[in-house]
Structure formats: structure tokens, C-alpha cells
Amino acid sequence: MKYHYVLTLQIPLIGIATRNDVVDLAPGTSRQAVFIRAREIAIKGFAEAGEFDPADLVNRAVVIFWSCEPEVLGGDQ
């Protein structure tokens, strides 16, 4: 089933970034697993843009917004 996620992170003294994507998830996939992967992608973007250490950014990142919902609105999936 396809899901759409939106993640906004703020890294103090660096900036704010929003990432979103549609992912096809197997039944039983946890929102936590999707969140961890989305956060990795967002932090990798920050790190590459500013030549920062991703491990340092993970510890500094503040989640401003997180949503993971079925891509199809209403009705049968």
C-alpha cells in the first residue's frame, strides 16, 4: 500500500528543511521505520549541502512536523 509522508526538521544554526515522498510499504511496516528512513534522507541532504557530519546533525535535529498517511484519500485502497 502506498503512503505519503512529510517531514520538517530544524537544525539550530543551520536551517529548516521539509522532505516528502510517496513510499510503497509492506503490511506491518511501522511508522517509526518510515520516520527513521525519512529523517536519514533529510539529514543526508543537510549534511551534503553544508559539509556537516550526519551523526552530529541527528543529535541536533528538531522535528517540527511529521505525517505519514495513506496516499489515497477516502474509499477503498
Wavefront OBJ file of the C-alpha trace (Angstrom):
o trace
v 0.000 0.000 0.000
v 1.257 3.485 -0.809
v 1.760 6.135 1.864
v 2.707 9.791 1.661
v 4.968 11.275 4.311
v 6.004 14.815 5.126
v 8.881 15.582 7.488
v 10.117 19.025 8.506
v 13.334 19.263 10.509
v 15.099 22.237 12.010
v 18.770 22.084 12.804
v 19.706 25.000 15.052
v 22.089 27.490 13.450
v 21.765 25.692 10.094
v 18.173 25.877 8.898
v 14.855 24.177 8.243
v 14.086 21.641 5.533
v 10.985 19.716 4.515
v 11.065 16.407 2.705
v 8.124 14.440 1.342
v 7.722 11.300 -0.691
v 5.308 8.513 -1.582
v 6.506 5.109 -0.432
v 5.102 1.646 -1.043
v 5.095 -0.136 2.307
v 4.608 -3.793 3.095
v 1.825 -4.626 5.557
v 3.143 -4.393 9.093
v 5.735 -1.700 8.358
v 5.880 0.642 11.333
v 5.547 4.419 11.158
v 8.758 4.505 13.209
v 10.648 2.689 10.434
v 9.340 5.158 7.854
v 10.205 8.100 10.114
v 13.768 6.880 10.723
v 14.344 6.473 6.971
v 12.793 9.856 6.151
v 14.957 11.506 8.820
v 18.081 9.831 7.398
v 17.259 11.198 3.930
v 16.611 14.730 5.233
v 19.767 14.784 7.355
v 21.860 13.438 4.485
v 20.620 16.397 2.409
v 21.597 18.860 5.141
v 24.996 17.196 5.555
v 25.806 17.220 1.844
v 24.669 20.812 1.376
v 26.811 22.133 4.209
v 29.543 19.523 4.502
v 28.438 18.541 8.006
v 28.789 15.234 9.845
v 25.412 13.430 9.605
v 25.934 11.823 13.050
v 26.232 15.291 14.610
v 23.140 16.525 12.781
v 20.994 13.614 14.013
v 21.682 14.703 17.592
v 20.839 18.344 16.838
v 17.771 17.881 14.610
v 14.403 19.016 15.970
v 11.258 17.577 14.395
v 8.897 20.418 13.500
v 6.333 18.307 11.630
v 5.808 14.625 10.808
v 2.929 12.962 8.969
v 2.561 9.540 7.365
v -0.842 8.776 5.868
v -2.302 6.540 3.152
v -1.748 8.168 -0.240
v -5.289 7.511 -1.456
v -7.926 9.707 0.169
v -11.124 8.029 1.349
v -12.830 4.993 -0.091
v -11.211 1.689 -0.896
v -7.481 1.473 -1.129
l 1 2 3 4 5 6 7 8 9 10 11 12 13 14 15 16 17 18 19 20 21 22 23 24 25 26 27 28 29 30 31 32 33 34 35 36 37 38 39 40 41 42 43 44 45 46 47 48 49 50 51 52 53 54 55 56 57 58 59 60 61 62 63 64 65 66 67 68 69 70 71 72 73 74 75 76 77
